[in-house]
Structures are given as structure tokens and as C-alpha cells.
Amino acid sequence: MKKRLVVLLAMVLILFCGLALAQEFGLKKKRPKPHEFGNVVIDNYSSKANKAPVVFKHWLHRSKYSCRLCHVDIGFAMTVGATNITDQDNQRGLFCGACHNGKIAFGQKNHPGDGNSGLNNCARCHSYGEKVDFKYDFYEFSKNMPRERFGNGIDWQKAEETNKIKVVDYLEGVSIEGLKMADPAELDLKPQEKTMPEIIFSHVKHSKWSGCELCHPEIFGVKKGGQPYSMEEIFAGKYCGVCHGPVAFPNINCQRCHTKLVY
């Protein structure tokens, strides 16, 4: 009996040591560097055409445009690769081509006066695994931005509130101008774990970037409490985790959401 117990304890010890070593030597998910956080690699067709995959930099685009403009008006899916963007789409002014047309932003071909005549415009997007001299450097951009502990180290909400950035939410010829809806009041959301502080959800903060239609009804229902969800689902990339983790500040920053004091 004692021998079996010793063997069992030894097996448990080996298991725990194995898990510790796995976390120490790379099997644990690596946290991306600040300039990499939010980057999306798009490779539906590029590798098949012997081109480097596209690296889409969320930090650069969200410093100029709202999330709603890209994901609602222009029509990018919220899932990587689901939009199936083609070169022909871009040339017709769809998706990336809605802005990257040589007028709003650089196009596939250089245009006189765009200031980028010496750069290979294809490589500025098809850059995965390539050495590219980019026009914009993340660390130069972020050095005067309000700081955040996680993600890419930028407090985007404060940057917008203090006019460090001014996001565009309308694209001529693409967006439809309509009456702005009044922002609903803040919501107190009770966590399932009693010892956790309540969540104060601000519609005002989210609508500035996402509008209403980006979240409702596809990600969330429209009735408070009508769609219960758990932290396990959020960590799996559902509900709040659709944005918080891949692009917006990650869900390991608990106090950014769980803000109401526990008494």
C-alpha cells in the first residue's frame, strides 16, 4: 500500500514539474510585444500566389479610424480570414481598397505627391517575414501617448479623450449618414463570483469606437441579463473576448472592467 502511494505521489510530482517546465520553456502562450499586439496575419491567397502574407496593424489603423467604420461600413468580418479579401476586391475599391486608393491612403501603385514614391507599396502590406522600412514606427508613435499596463501599452480611450488621436467614423461614398442614437446609461453587471467587484459597462466609451451595430445583436443581445456569459467564454474569444484580448486591452487587465468596489 505504501509503495503504491509513493508511486502515485511521484507521478503527481512529475506532472507538476512537467507543467512548470512547459510554462518556463515556451509551451505557455507567449505574450506579444507591444508593437505586435493586435496584429493580424491575413493569408487566404498570398502564399498560394508566392507573396508574403499581409500583416494588418490594428494600432496604426485604430489611431485614425473607428472600429465601426471598418467592421460595419466597409464590411470587414470580425474573424480573421473570414472576409476573403482578394486583390480584385481592393482594386474595385472594396475592403482595403476603400481607403488604399492613392488618395486617402497609399494605393497599390505609387501616385505623384503621395510622399512614398521610393517605397514598395506592395511590401508595406505583404510584409510577414520580410524586412520592410515602414513609414510609421510604433515606438515613435506611442512615446507621447497615455500609458496602459497591458496590450500595446497605450490607453486608447484616454488618447481619444485628450485629443492625442482623432478617429474618423465616416467615409464618403461608403458610410450612410443617419441620426445618432442616444447612448444608453451605464450598466452594472454582477459577476458570478461573489468576491469579484461588479462590472460597470459604459455605452458611451464603447459607442465612440464601435457604435451600436458592431456589438448588437451579433455579439450581444439587446436585453440586459438575457444572454448570460462566463469568463471561460470570454477567454475563449466570445462576447467581450471578441475584442478584448486580440485587439482591445486584454482581459488579464481585470480592474479595467471590474471597477465597482466590493464592500
N, C-alpha and C positions, 0 to 999 in steps of 0.2 A: 504493500500500500504506500509506504514511504517512498519507494523507488518510483512509483507512478507519479506521485505528487512532485517529486524533484524533476522528473522529465517534463511534466506539464508546465512547471514554473520556468524551466529552461526554455521551453518553446515560446512561452509568453514573452520572456526577456529578449529572445532573438527577434521576435516580431516587432517589439517596440524599438529595438536598436535598428532594425532594418528600416522602419518608418522614419526614424530620426536621420539616418544616413541619406535616405532618399530625399528628404527635405533639404539637407545640407548640400547635396551634390547635384541638384538640378532637376529632380523629378517634381518638386513642388513648382507650381506655376510661377514663372518669373514676372515680377512687376516691371512694366515697360518704363523706359527712360522718359523724362518729361517731354522731349521733342517727338517721341514715338507714340505717346498716349493719344488714343483716338484715331490713329492712322488706320486706314482700311486698304487692304490689298485686293485689287479687282483683276481677276484673271479668267474671265469667261472665255475669251477668244485670243488674248495676246500671245500666250506661249505657243498656241497652235499655229499662229502666224509668224513665229520666230521673232517676237518682240518681247521686251521686258514687260512684266505686269505693271499695271498702274498703281501708284501709291497715292491715295487720296488723303490729304492732310486736313483733318477737321479743324485744327487750331487756326489755320490760315483762313479758311472759309467762314468759320463762325465769328471771326473778328470783323467780317464785312457784311454778312448776311444772316438773316434769321433762319432757324431750323425749319420753320413753317414754309418759307419761300421755296426751299429746295425740296422738301419732302411732301408738300401738298401742291403748290402751284406748278412747280417744274415736274414733280412726279417721281422722284427717287424713292424706291422701296426702302423700308427700314431694315431689311435683312440683306446682308452682304451677298452680292451676286444675283439677287432676285430681279433686278431691273433689266438685266440682259442688254446693257448698252452696247451698241455697235458703232463702228466708225461712220457708217452711213447715217445713223441717227444723229450723231454730232454734226455732220456736215449739213444736215437738214434743219439744224437749229433746235434740236431736241436735247433734253438732258444736259450734259456738259456744254453742248453747243449753244444752249440758250444764252450763256454768258461768254464762253470762249469762242468768240467770233471775230476777234481782231478789233472790236470796237469797245465793248465793255471790259473784256479781259483778252489776253493773248489768244490768238487762234492757232490752227494747225500750221498755217503759213505766216511768215513774218509780214507785217504791214509797215509801210513808211510812217515814222513818227511814233511807233509804239514803244520805243526805247529799248527794245530787246532784239534788235536786228542781228546781234552777234551770237545769240543763243539758239540752240537746237530746241525748238518748241516741242517736238515730239518727246524728247528726253525729259522735259520738265514734268510730264505726267507718267510716261513709261519709264520709271526710274528705279524699280525694285532690283536691287543687286547691282545697280550701276553707280558710277561716280559722276555726279552732276553738280555743277556750280550753280546753285539756286539763287534767285534774286532775293528771296526773303529768308532770313536766318531766325530760327525760333528764339534763340537766346538773346539776340539783339532786340527782337520784338518784345520779349517778355520782361526785360530787365527793369522797366519802369511800371510794370503792371502790378495791381494789388495781389498780394501773395495768398496762396492756398496751400494746405499741408499735403494734399494728395493729388492724384491725377497728373496734370502737366504743370501744377504749381501756380496756376493763375485763378484768381477769384473772378470769374467772368461776370457774375452778377454785379459785383462792386465796380468792375471795369466799365460796365454799361451805365451804372448809376452815376459814376463820376465823369462820364463823357470821355473816358480813355478810348473807348470804341463807340461807334455809332452804326448800328446794324440796319441794313436796308431790308424792308419787308414787302417790297413791291417791284415787279419787273414789267416794264412796258411791253405790251403785246402778249404777255403770258398771264399775269395776275388779273383777277377781276375785282374791281373796286366795289366795295359794298359798305353798308353801315356797320360800324363797330359795335359788337355786343358788349353790354356792361359786364365787368368781371364779377363773378360770384364772390361771396365772402370767403374768408379763410375757413378751413375745416380742421376740427380737432379729430384726429384718428387715434383710436385706442389700440395699443399693441396687444397681441395675445399674451405676451409675457408681462405679468403684473409689475415686475420690478423695473421695467423699461419706461423711460419718460414717454409721454404722448407725442404724437407727430402733429405739428402744425403745418398744414399744407396751404401754401399761398397760391391762389389762382393768378394773382397779379404778376408774381415773379415768373410763373411758367408761361402765361399767355404772351408776355413780351417776346419770348423766343419761339414758342410753339403754337400760339393761337389756341383755339378750342379743338379744331378738327383734326389736329395731329394725334391727340390723345383719345378723343371721344368720337365714335363708340368703339373703334377697333381695339384699342389697348385697354381702356377702362369703360365701364358702363356709365350711365348718366344719373344713376340714383345712388346716393350715399349709403354705404353698407350693403348694397345689392350684389356686390361682387367681392366676397372675402378672398384675401390672398395672404400668403405667408412669406417669411424671409427666405425660406428654401426656394420658393418660386422666383423671388426677386433675384437671388444669387444665380438662379438658372437662366436669367435673361428675360424673364417675363415681367409684366406690369412696370413698376418703377425701373426694373433692371433692363428694360429695353434701351434706355438712355444712360441710366446711372450705373456705370461700370465700363461700357465700351467707349462713351464719349463725354457725357457729363460727369461731374465729380463722382468717384466710385463709392459704392455702398459700404466700404470699410470706414468711411467718414461718418460714423453713426450720429454724432451730435449735430450735423448739419440738418438732419430731418427730425430726430428725436430731441426736440428743443424744449418741450414743456416740462417744468420741474416736477419731480416726484416728492410729495410731502408725506 
